[in-house]
Amino acid sequence: MGAAFYLDGMEPLIRICQPRDLRNVLDLWRRCGIHLGFSERLDQLRRAFDCYPELFLLAEFGTRIIGAVWGTFDGRRGVINHLAVDSDWRGQGLGEALLKELLTRLAQLNAVKVHLQVQRDNDERYQRLVAWYCSLGFYPRDDLVMMSVDLRENSWET
């Protein structure tokens, strides 16, 4: 990372998340306003983490987690599930550094495309995030609608 990250002679470290970090990552996501559902509970996160731990990256300053990005891979496409940077560290390129490291790792797995979703919880925030992702090469898809089914409720059974 560049010199913009230095603080008191130290630079944040980007590294692979470890199981012991998951609670602190959940805390970061909550502080950053990410809506966490059932699949982001600690036990569910541990299950997901075990699949591709090298796609779960942290930015750490000293002992504090100040950024995290979580990616998954289905053998063809990558998905960016969550990307968050602590408010004190935003605007310094840390989110971009985390994202580019994840994209590099997905490219090394031969992912052909990477998807992400941006929540429409706040129009100003939504517009800012979409513009930021577009500046990094992502593009909106108007031809798709995200749909979900909650398997815990057996809603797919007749």
N, C-alpha and C positions, 0 to 999 in steps of 0.2 A: 504494500500500500504506500501511497505517497506521503510526503511530509505533512500534509494537512492533518494527518491523524495524530501527529505527535503531541503529547501533553506531558510536561515535566520530563522530557527525554525518553518517554516510553511511547510505544506504538501498540494499538490493539492487535491481538493475535487472532487470525482466522484458523480454526481447527475443526476437526470432526467432533461432534457431540458425543458424550459418553453417557451411559445410563444414569449415572449420578447427577447429571446436569438437567435432566428432564423436568424436575420440579421448578427449577429456576427459569427454564425456558417457558413453561406455562405461566409463571409470574410475569415474565417479560411480555408475553402475548396479551395478558390481561391489562398490564399497564399501557400497552400500545392500542388498546381498544379493539382487539380482535375478538370477534364473537366465537366463543368456544362451545361446541356442542358435545354430545355423547362421545363421538369418535375422538375428541381431544382430551378425554379423561386420561389420567396417568396410566392406568392399565392398558387402555387402547393405544396410547402413544407408544408404550413399550413394545407392543405387538408390531406396530408399523415400523418402529425403529429397527427391529431385528431383521427386516427384509433387506434394506439397503442403508446401513448406518453411514456409509460414506457420502450419502446425499443429504445428511442432516448436519448442517454446519453452524458454527457459532463464531461470533466475534467477542473476544474477551479482553477486558482491560483490567490488569491486575487479577483480582479474583471475581470481578463482576462481569456477568454476561450482558453485553450491551447491544447485541444483534444476533439474529438467528434466521436461517432459511431452511425450510424442510422440503425436500423434493422426493418424488417417487418415480418409478420407472416400470412400465408394463411389458418391456421387451421390444417396444416400438417407439412409444412416446413417453416423454417425461411430463411430470406435473409439478408445478410449484404450488405447494399446499399453503404455506404461510411464509411471509417475509416480514420481519419487524426489526426496527432499530429504535433503541431508547431515545426519547425525545431530546435528551442532552447531546446526542451524537448525530442527529439528523442534519442533512445539508452539507456533509463533509465527504460524501462519496462512499460511506461504509455500506449502505444498502446496495449500491452498484457493485462494489467489490464482492460482497457475499453472492449476489446474483450471478456475476460473471464466473465466479469459482464454481458455483453449482452448474451453470451451463457448460463449462469446460468438462466437468465430471460426466454430465449426461452425454455430451458429444463423444467422450471416451468409451461410453457404453453403446455407441452407435445409435442413439436416439435420433429419429428423423425430424421430430417436431416436439415443441414444448408448449404446454398449455398452462394457463393460470386463470383465476377468476378474481374479480374485484367486486367487493360487496357494495351495494348501493345504499348504505346506511346513512350517508351524509353526502348531499349532492356536491358540495364544494370539495370535500375530501375525495370523493369518487372521481371528479373531473381532474383533480390534481394527480391522482394515482394513474389514471388512464394516460394522461399526457406524459407522465414520467416513464411508464412502461413503453409507450410509443417511441419516446426518444431513445430507447435502448433496443429498438428493432421489433418489438411486439406490435401486433395490430388487432383491432377489435374484429370480432366475428359476428356479423348481423344475421348470418344464415343458421345459427345454432341457438338453441334454448337449452339451458341446463335444467335437467330434471333429476329428481331423487326419489328413492323409496327407502323407507325405514324398515330394515329387515327384522328389527326387534319386535315389530308389531304385526308381522306376518301379513302385511297388507297386499302382497302379491298373490296370496292363496285365495282360491274361490270356494 
